[in-house]
Amino acid sequence: MAIAVVWLKRDLRLSDQQALVSAAKSGLPVLLVYNFEPLLLSDEHYSARHWHFVAESLNDIKQRLPINSLWVGSEDMLSLFTKLHQRFNISKLYSYQEVGLNNTFERDKSVANWCTHNQVSWSESPYAAVIRGKPNRDGWDHHWQTVMRADTANCDLNSINWLELNQKDTLTTESHINQFLSDSNSKLHGEFQAGGELQAWQVLNSFFENRGKAYAFKLSSPQYSQLHCSRLSPYLAWGNISLRQVYKTLLAHWNQTGWRKSLVAFSSRLHWHCHFIQKFESESDMEFRPVNRGYENLPRISGELALKRLRAWQQGNTGIPMVDACMRCLIATGYINFRMRAMLVSFLCHHLEVDWREGVKHLASVFLDFEPGIHYSQFQMQAGVTGINTIRIYNPIKQGQEKDPNGDFIKHWIPELSGLPATLIHTPWLLTPMEQMMFELELGVDYPMPIVDIEQSYKQAQQLLWSWRNKPKVVMEGQRILQRHVRQG
Ligand SMILES: Cc1cc2nc3c(=O)[nH]c(=O)nc-3n(C[C@H](O)[C@H](O)[C@H](O)COP(=O)(O)OP(=O)(O)OC[C@H]3O[C@@H](n4cnc5c(N)ncnc54)[C@H](O)[C@@H]3O)c2cc1C
């Protein structure tokens, strides 16, 4: 007997699932495979919340299969494929083309070698509208529209020739899923969005039913964005829903009265999704170095001071309420909106002068929606090392005053400050000793003093960044980046 394997990675769904459709068409018995790889489990970009979400997604898939045809392993990828090949004789392997970190790219190369060596044919379908090896953006926007408007790849689950696993294999699969559910559970102390295709559609539908109407007006508020942003990011990042499914739903609601501004804003974000992943695909060593090589030697602090500042930032103890509230919210929920993510990076790199590489994995590990392509591109943009984007140094006090004027968000995440009035909550270090007594807050004891002087750090960062902006290598690299990643004309 020979079989077809669908290798699930970050495409944990059964609809608009090209690999599954192709495997079904092969006529061979089909087995779905997911592997909790030690390579990724030990990678600092990931944390228990991610594997918990994946386990929930797998549970959802398992429950919707007509028979037991999902194999979940937890071992090195090649040893799992070798084991499956010996048992079932894999003839065809199907997956999507992952745009991931360097370790998954290297792993894919060794899987390709393994396939060649074992006469297994491996077909990879493209990820959304991302084009592998594309040297520039010629025709890219047109391609995006074509892919997003094409029919979704669906097949009737009941008519697939599934490979039925025996009781023992099914129990092994269940134990792996449960291990990641329960293992992670004991380490999770927050409220996270639940994984699964069903959940993804519920979240999408609720956005278009009511939540999304105010999207354009609320997306920068740390508090209201939680409700009015789509909250689809973990479902897109782990593939519980495809970008095409989301875009088609958007088009179906395009003429909804009173929604136009929000739908236009949402549509732009869906374009950005693939745009940033395409950037990473075309220049993946941005995982390790600034995309603009001119910034390789941008002066950053190091040693004890850098470590001390980094720790304070990671733990939400910098003494700057808006920064700390956002970080604590992220740690507890895995989510914060775009503006606050940008502010967190800006604060780390510009105000604290810490190298972006020191913070990039921490944010990845707390973002439930960690998506390498978007994350690295955005992180570098906010860290000011691309040389093509406007230099933007966020002032976290101003952000707080504008986006959380009453301090409700801060009070929720920093209960130590909940007794302060709105006029004082964004700058608690200005409290007089008398006020500290009145509001029962001892600075430096109940809540830290700020680790930097924001006004001073802002001025320094601005001077530094503008003085680097016109360096010949930065300019030359900027032109190269524009040629490669931006549509011409
Ligand atoms: C430093 C930094 C790191 C980021 N890392 C990630 C990440 O790892 N994973 C991730 O999905 N997003 C990341 N973003 C982008 C953005 O903040 C999130 O996609 C968004 O906040 C998710 O919430 P939502 O689903 O409610 O978004 P919505 O505003 O409802 O947008 C819908 C979808 O569009 C896409 N999208 C939205 N904003 C952007 C953007 N600026 N760039 C690219 N795609 C976008 C996402 O897929 C999102 O789910 C990052 C932004 C910054 C500044």
The ligand as an SDF file (V2000), in Angstrom:
LIG
                    3D

 53 58  0  0  0  0  0  0  0  0999 V2000
    6.6870   45.3670   16.1370 C   0  0  0  0  0  0  0  0  0  0  0  0
    5.4830   44.7090   15.5150 C   0  0  0  0  0  0  0  0  0  0  0  0
    5.4220   43.3360   15.4370 C   0  0  0  0  0  0  0  0  0  0  0  0
    4.3190   42.7140   14.8620 C   0  0  0  0  0  0  0  0  0  0  0  0
    4.2820   41.3380   14.8240 N   0  0  0  0  0  0  0  0  0  0  0  0
    3.2250   40.7110   14.2920 C   0  0  0  0  0  0  0  0  0  0  0  0
    3.1680   39.2930   14.2700 C   0  0  0  0  0  0  0  0  0  0  0  0
    4.0800   38.5910   14.7250 O   0  0  0  0  0  0  0  0  0  0  0  0
    2.0580   38.7110   13.7280 N   0  0  0  0  0  0  0  0  0  0  0  0
    1.0330   39.4590   13.1950 C   0  0  0  0  0  0  0  0  0  0  0  0
    0.0400   38.8810   12.7120 O   0  0  0  0  0  0  0  0  0  0  0  0
    1.0880   40.8020   13.1940 N   0  0  0  0  0  0  0  0  0  0  0  0
    2.1260   41.4630   13.7350 C   0  0  0  0  0  0  0  0  0  0  0  0
    2.1660   42.8360   13.7360 N   0  0  0  0  0  0  0  0  0  0  0  0
    1.1510   43.5810   12.9660 C   0  0  0  0  0  0  0  0  0  0  0  0
   -0.1310   44.0110   13.7100 C   0  0  0  0  0  0  0  0  0  0  0  0
    0.1760   44.6970   14.8760 O   0  0  0  0  0  0  0  0  0  0  0  0
   -1.0510   42.8230   14.0270 C   0  0  0  0  0  0  0  0  0  0  0  0
   -1.2660   42.0680   12.8460 O   0  0  0  0  0  0  0  0  0  0  0  0
   -2.4170   43.2670   14.5230 C   0  0  0  0  0  0  0  0  0  0  0  0
   -2.2800   44.1000   15.6440 O   0  0  0  0  0  0  0  0  0  0  0  0
   -3.2310   42.0220   14.8710 C   0  0  0  0  0  0  0  0  0  0  0  0
   -4.4890   42.3540   15.3780 O   0  0  0  0  0  0  0  0  0  0  0  0
   -5.8230   42.1140   14.5340 P   0  0  0  0  0  0  0  0  0  0  0  0
   -5.8670   40.7410   13.9760 O   0  0  0  0  0  0  0  0  0  0  0  0
   -6.9570   42.5250   15.3920 O   0  0  0  0  0  0  0  0  0  0  0  0
   -5.5710   43.1270   13.3490 O   0  0  0  0  0  0  0  0  0  0  0  0
   -6.5230   43.9080   12.3560 P   0  0  0  0  0  0  0  0  0  0  0  0
   -6.1940   45.3280   12.4760 O   0  0  0  0  0  0  0  0  0  0  0  0
   -7.9220   43.4940   12.5150 O   0  0  0  0  0  0  0  0  0  0  0  0
   -5.9720   43.4400   10.9230 O   0  0  0  0  0  0  0  0  0  0  0  0
   -6.3880   42.2460   10.2540 C   0  0  0  0  0  0  0  0  0  0  0  0
   -5.1860   41.4370    9.8600 C   0  0  0  0  0  0  0  0  0  0  0  0
   -4.3690   42.1740    8.9520 O   0  0  0  0  0  0  0  0  0  0  0  0
   -2.9980   41.8840    9.1890 C   0  0  0  0  0  0  0  0  0  0  0  0
   -2.3130   43.0940    9.6540 N   0  0  0  0  0  0  0  0  0  0  0  0
   -2.8170   44.0710   10.4150 C   0  0  0  0  0  0  0  0  0  0  0  0
   -1.9020   45.0230   10.6240 N   0  0  0  0  0  0  0  0  0  0  0  0
   -0.8070   44.6400    9.9670 C   0  0  0  0  0  0  0  0  0  0  0  0
    0.4800   45.2120    9.7960 C   0  0  0  0  0  0  0  0  0  0  0  0
    0.8100   46.3880   10.3250 N   0  0  0  0  0  0  0  0  0  0  0  0
    1.3880   44.5310    9.0760 N   0  0  0  0  0  0  0  0  0  0  0  0
    1.0810   43.3530    8.4970 C   0  0  0  0  0  0  0  0  0  0  0  0
   -0.1250   42.7630    8.6340 N   0  0  0  0  0  0  0  0  0  0  0  0
   -1.0580   43.4040    9.3480 C   0  0  0  0  0  0  0  0  0  0  0  0
   -2.9660   40.8220   10.2880 C   0  0  0  0  0  0  0  0  0  0  0  0
   -2.9200   39.5570    9.6950 O   0  0  0  0  0  0  0  0  0  0  0  0
   -4.2800   41.0590   11.0000 C   0  0  0  0  0  0  0  0  0  0  0  0
   -4.7330   39.9110   11.6660 O   0  0  0  0  0  0  0  0  0  0  0  0
    3.2670   43.4890   14.3260 C   0  0  0  0  0  0  0  0  0  0  0  0
    3.3330   44.8830   14.4110 C   0  0  0  0  0  0  0  0  0  0  0  0
    4.4210   45.4890   15.0050 C   0  0  0  0  0  0  0  0  0  0  0  0
    4.4740   46.9780   15.1030 C   0  0  0  0  0  0  0  0  0  0  0  0
  1  2  1  0
  2  3  1  0
  2 52  2  0
  3  4  2  0
  4  5  1  0
  4 50  1  0
  5  6  2  0
  6  7  1  0
  6 13  1  0
  7  8  2  0
  7  9  1  0
  9 10  1  0
 10 11  2  0
 10 12  1  0
 12 13  2  0
 13 14  1  0
 14 15  1  0
 14 50  1  0
 15 16  1  0
 16 17  1  0
 16 18  1  0
 18 19  1  0
 18 20  1  0
 20 21  1  0
 20 22  1  0
 22 23  1  0
 23 24  1  0
 24 25  2  0
 24 26  1  0
 24 27  1  0
 27 28  1  0
 28 29  2  0
 28 30  1  0
 28 31  1  0
 31 32  1  0
 32 33  1  0
 33 34  1  0
 33 48  1  0
 34 35  1  0
 35 36  1  0
 35 46  1  0
 36 37  1  0
 36 45  1  0
 37 38  2  0
 38 39  1  0
 39 40  1  0
 39 45  2  0
 40 41  1  0
 40 42  2  0
 42 43  1  0
 43 44  2  0
 44 45  1  0
 46 47  1  0
 46 48  1  0
 48 49  1  0
 50 51  2  0
 51 52  1  0
 52 53  1  0
M  END
$$$$
